[in-house]
Amino acid sequence: MDQKLVLYSDGGARGNPGPAAAAYIALSEAGVTVRTDARTLGVSTNNKAEYAALLMALQFAVEYGAEEVVCYLDSELVVNQLNGVYSVKNLDLQKLWRQVHQLRVGFKKISFFNVRRSNPCIARADALVNQALDEQRGSAKTSHIDNKAVSANVGSVFVHVSVRTSNVERSVDFYHRFLGLEVVRRVAVKATNAELVFLQAPARLGCCMLELTFYRDQKQYLQADYENRVFDHLGFEVDDIHVILAAMRKANVTITDEPRMFGEDSIIAFVEDPDGTLIELIERKK
């Protein structure tokens, strides 16, 4: 499998806003077409459709396992926003920009380039956009509810969950020492003076990663009372829950719930990480 993918994406709306669609073409480093896809988006704008097309392409790159991606778009606005040349003022585009950022940190290298609409691969993607819109227009009359279903029918891969930390090295040590996670990648985010550290169990490569988010200018986070939290807990399956809890007690880790049976084949307990994030430990009886 190629570790590098070249992505061409395009999105468009007839009416701006109006019926919209997005498409992409993924090529190997050798120039061989790996995947093409196109989807309707319901009613949207050109700029939102451009972001949607890029997100589709990046989601495929995650599924494919690419480590490096090169992205070509004909939208100068979107490329300049992603490269930090333009600020993102529109609230809807801010949400899409953040979604791209969440995916981009999963690659070792990613770049965005603006190309002309006459580029052969962009022209192919544009043709896929128009084909999708033509097929939608020619299909049976679609209700508003149907349009919502179509726009939501976008594949996704759960790649990571993020928790904040006030001391990144302390948190890295906690998750490594007690739960066996290894640092996969560190990313510096200059715009927010932050550092992102991705950890994963060595035996579970390809599974969801834990992202520790550290804002250097913020040294403390306040957890709401448990009943008032939106985020509940992280869950880790362990081999021997009593051995881990014994080690945690020696390190003065907060244990909020002692081990108890859950169902007929599991033992669970709850602890807190150094910043108070709740963690469920699960031992399955074999």
C-alpha positions as CSV (number, residue, x, y, z in Angstrom):
1,M,0.0,0.0,0.0
2,D,1.3,3.4,-0.9
3,Q,2.1,5.6,2.0
4,K,1.4,8.8,0.0
5,L,-1.8,9.8,-1.7
6,V,-2.5,12.7,-4.0
7,L,-6.0,14.0,-3.6
8,Y,-8.0,16.2,-6.0
9,S,-11.3,17.5,-4.6
10,D,-14.1,19.7,-5.8
11,G,-17.5,20.9,-4.6
12,G,-20.1,23.1,-6.1
13,A,-23.6,24.4,-5.5
14,R,-26.2,25.4,-8.1
15,G,-27.5,28.7,-6.9
16,N,-25.0,29.3,-4.1
17,P,-26.7,28.4,-1.9
18,G,-28.5,25.7,-3.8
19,P,-28.4,21.9,-4.5
20,A,-24.8,21.0,-3.9
21,A,-22.4,18.0,-4.3
22,A,-18.8,17.1,-3.6
23,A,-16.4,14.7,-5.2
24,Y,-12.7,13.7,-5.0
25,I,-10.2,11.6,-6.9
26,A,-7.4,9.8,-5.0
27,L,-4.2,8.9,-6.9
28,S,-1.2,6.9,-5.8
29,E,2.2,8.5,-5.9
30,A,2.7,6.7,-9.2
31,G,-0.4,8.5,-10.6
32,V,-2.7,5.4,-10.5
33,T,-6.4,6.2,-9.6
34,V,-7.1,4.5,-6.2
35,R,-10.6,5.8,-5.6
36,T,-13.2,8.3,-6.9
37,D,-16.3,9.2,-5.0
38,A,-19.1,11.8,-5.3
39,R,-22.0,12.6,-3.0
40,T,-24.9,15.1,-2.9
41,L,-25.0,17.5,0.1
42,G,-28.5,18.9,0.1
43,V,-28.7,22.6,0.0
44,S,-25.3,24.3,0.6
45,T,-22.9,26.9,-0.6
46,N,-19.9,26.6,-2.9
47,N,-17.4,27.1,-0.1
48,K,-19.0,24.6,2.2
49,A,-19.2,22.1,-0.7
50,E,-15.4,22.6,-1.3
51,Y,-14.7,21.8,2.3
52,A,-17.0,18.8,2.3
53,A,-15.2,17.4,-0.8
54,L,-11.8,17.8,0.9
55,L,-13.2,16.1,4.1
56,M,-14.4,13.2,2.0
57,A,-11.0,12.8,0.5
58,L,-9.2,13.0,3.8
59,Q,-11.5,10.5,5.4
60,F,-10.7,8.1,2.6
61,A,-7.0,8.8,3.1
62,V,-7.4,7.9,6.8
63,E,-9.1,4.6,5.9
64,Y,-6.5,3.9,3.3
65,G,-3.7,4.3,5.9
66,A,-1.8,7.1,4.0
67,E,1.0,8.8,6.0
68,E,1.4,11.7,3.6
69,V,-1.2,13.4,1.5
70,V,-1.0,16.2,-1.1
71,C,-4.3,18.0,-1.6
72,Y,-5.2,20.0,-4.7
73,L,-8.3,22.2,-4.8
74,D,-9.4,24.9,-7.3
75,S,-10.8,27.0,-4.4
76,E,-8.2,29.7,-3.6
77,L,-10.2,30.7,-0.5
78,V,-10.2,27.3,1.1
79,V,-6.5,26.7,0.3
80,N,-5.5,30.0,1.8
81,Q,-7.6,29.5,4.9
82,L,-6.1,26.0,5.5
83,N,-2.6,27.4,4.9
84,G,-3.2,30.3,7.4
85,V,-3.0,33.0,4.7
86,Y,-6.7,34.0,5.2
87,S,-8.6,34.0,8.5
88,V,-11.8,32.1,8.7
89,K,-14.6,34.5,9.7
90,N,-17.7,32.6,8.6
91,L,-19.0,30.4,11.5
92,D,-20.0,27.5,9.2
93,L,-16.6,27.5,7.6
94,Q,-14.9,27.6,11.0
95,K,-16.6,24.3,11.9
96,L,-15.5,22.7,8.6
97,W,-12.0,24.2,9.1
98,R,-11.8,22.5,12.5
99,Q,-12.9,19.2,11.1
100,V,-10.1,19.3,8.5
101,H,-7.6,20.2,11.3
102,Q,-8.8,17.2,13.3
103,L,-8.0,14.9,10.4
104,R,-4.8,16.6,9.2
105,V,-3.0,15.9,12.5
106,G,-3.4,12.2,11.8
107,F,-0.9,12.4,8.9
108,K,2.9,12.7,9.1
109,K,2.8,15.3,6.3
110,I,0.0,17.2,4.6
111,S,0.0,20.0,2.1
112,F,-2.7,22.1,0.3
113,F,-2.3,23.6,-3.2
114,N,-4.6,25.7,-5.4
115,V,-4.8,24.7,-9.0
116,R,-6.8,25.9,-12.0
117,R,-10.2,24.5,-12.8
118,S,-8.7,23.4,-16.1
119,N,-6.5,20.9,-14.3
120,P,-7.4,17.5,-15.8
121,C,-8.0,15.8,-12.4
122,I,-10.0,18.8,-11.0
123,A,-12.0,18.7,-14.3
124,R,-12.8,15.0,-13.6
125,A,-13.9,15.8,-10.1
126,D,-16.0,18.7,-11.3
127,A,-17.7,16.3,-13.8
128,L,-18.5,13.9,-10.9
129,V,-20.1,16.8,-9.0
130,N,-22.3,17.7,-11.9
131,Q,-23.1,14.0,-12.6
132,A,-24.3,13.6,-9.0
133,L,-26.4,16.8,-9.2
134,D,-27.9,15.7,-12.5
135,E,-28.8,12.3,-11.2
136,Q,-30.4,13.8,-8.1
137,R,-32.4,16.2,-10.2
138,G,-33.6,13.4,-12.4
139,S,-34.6,11.1,-9.6
140,A,-37.9,11.0,-7.9
141,K,-39.0,14.0,-6.0
142,T,-37.1,14.1,-2.7
143,S,-38.5,15.4,0.6
144,H,-36.7,17.7,2.9
145,I,-36.2,14.8,5.3
146,D,-34.6,12.8,2.5
147,N,-32.2,15.6,1.8
148,K,-31.1,15.6,5.4
149,A,-30.5,11.8,5.2
150,V,-28.4,12.2,2.0
151,S,-26.2,15.0,3.5
152,A,-25.6,12.9,6.6
153,N,-24.6,9.8,4.6
154,V,-20.9,10.5,4.7
155,G,-18.5,7.8,5.8
156,S,-16.3,8.4,8.8
157,V,-13.5,6.8,10.8
158,F,-13.2,7.3,14.5
159,V,-9.5,8.3,14.7
160,H,-9.0,9.8,18.2
161,V,-10.5,11.3,21.3
162,S,-9.0,14.4,22.9
163,V,-8.6,15.3,26.6
164,R,-6.9,18.4,27.9
165,T,-3.9,18.3,30.2
166,S,-2.2,21.0,32.3
167,N,1.1,19.1,32.3
168,V,1.7,17.2,29.2
169,E,4.7,15.2,30.4
170,R,3.0,14.2,33.6
171,S,0.0,12.9,31.6
172,V,2.2,11.1,29.0
173,D,3.9,9.3,32.0
174,F,0.5,8.4,33.5
175,Y,-0.9,6.9,30.4
176,H,2.4,5.1,29.6
177,R,3.2,3.8,33.0
178,F,-0.3,2.5,34.0
179,L,-2.0,1.8,30.7
180,G,0.9,1.0,28.3
181,L,0.2,3.7,25.7
182,E,3.2,4.9,23.6
183,V,3.7,8.3,22.0
184,V,3.0,8.0,18.3
185,R,3.3,11.7,17.3
186,R,3.7,15.2,18.7
187,V,2.4,18.2,16.9
188,A,3.1,21.9,17.7
189,V,0.2,24.3,16.9
190,K,1.8,27.7,16.8
191,A,-1.5,29.6,16.2
192,T,-2.8,28.6,19.7
193,N,0.6,28.0,21.4
194,A,-0.4,24.4,21.9
195,E,1.0,20.9,21.7
196,L,-0.9,17.8,20.7
197,V,0.5,14.4,21.8
198,F,-1.0,11.3,20.2
199,L,-0.7,8.0,22.1
200,Q,-1.7,4.5,21.2
201,A,-1.3,0.9,22.5
202,P,1.5,-0.7,20.5
203,A,-0.5,-3.9,20.1
204,R,-3.5,-1.9,18.7
205,L,-2.0,0.1,15.9
206,G,-4.7,1.4,13.6
207,C,-7.2,1.7,16.5
208,C,-8.4,4.9,18.0
209,M,-5.7,7.1,19.6
210,L,-5.8,9.3,22.7
211,E,-4.9,12.9,22.0
212,L,-3.5,14.9,24.9
213,T,-4.2,18.6,24.2
214,F,-1.9,21.0,26.0
215,Y,-2.3,24.8,25.8
216,R,0.9,26.3,27.1
217,D,-0.8,29.5,28.3
218,Q,-3.3,27.5,30.4
219,K,-2.0,25.6,33.4
220,Q,-5.1,24.4,35.1
221,Y,-8.5,23.1,34.1
222,L,-11.6,22.9,36.3
223,Q,-13.7,19.7,36.1
224,A,-17.4,20.2,36.7
225,D,-19.2,18.0,39.2
226,Y,-19.7,14.6,37.7
227,E,-23.4,15.0,37.3
228,N,-22.9,18.2,35.3
229,R,-20.3,16.9,32.9
230,V,-21.1,16.4,29.2
231,F,-18.0,14.2,28.7
232,D,-18.3,11.1,30.8
233,H,-15.2,8.9,30.8
234,L,-12.5,7.0,28.8
235,G,-12.5,3.2,28.8
236,F,-9.5,0.9,28.9
237,E,-9.6,-2.9,28.9
238,V,-6.8,-4.3,31.1
239,D,-5.4,-7.8,31.8
240,D,-5.4,-7.6,35.6
241,I,-7.4,-4.8,37.2
242,H,-6.1,-5.5,40.7
243,V,-2.4,-5.2,39.7
244,I,-3.0,-1.9,38.0
245,L,-5.0,-0.5,40.9
246,A,-2.3,-1.6,43.3
247,A,0.3,0.4,41.3
248,M,-2.0,3.4,41.1
249,R,-2.5,3.4,44.8
250,K,1.2,3.5,45.4
251,A,1.4,6.6,43.1
252,N,-1.6,8.3,44.9
253,V,-3.8,8.1,41.8
254,T,-7.4,8.9,42.7
255,I,-9.6,5.8,42.6
256,T,-13.2,6.9,42.6
257,D,-14.9,3.5,42.4
258,E,-13.4,0.2,43.7
259,P,-13.6,-2.9,41.6
260,R,-17.0,-4.5,41.2
261,M,-18.6,-7.1,38.9
262,F,-20.4,-5.8,35.9
263,G,-22.6,-8.4,34.4
264,E,-21.3,-12.0,34.6
265,D,-17.9,-11.7,32.9
266,S,-16.4,-8.3,33.6
267,I,-14.9,-6.4,36.6
268,I,-14.8,-2.6,36.4
269,A,-13.3,0.2,38.4
270,F,-13.0,4.0,37.9
271,V,-10.0,6.2,38.4
272,E,-8.9,9.7,37.5
273,D,-6.0,10.9,35.4
274,P,-3.8,13.7,36.7
275,D,-6.2,16.4,35.5
276,G,-9.4,14.6,36.8
277,T,-10.5,12.9,33.6
278,L,-12.5,9.9,34.6
279,I,-11.2,6.5,33.4
280,E,-13.0,3.2,33.4
281,L,-10.8,0.1,33.8
282,I,-12.4,-3.1,32.5
283,E,-11.1,-6.7,33.0
284,R,-12.9,-9.3,31.0
285,K,-13.1,-12.8,32.5
286,K,-11.9,-15.4,30.0
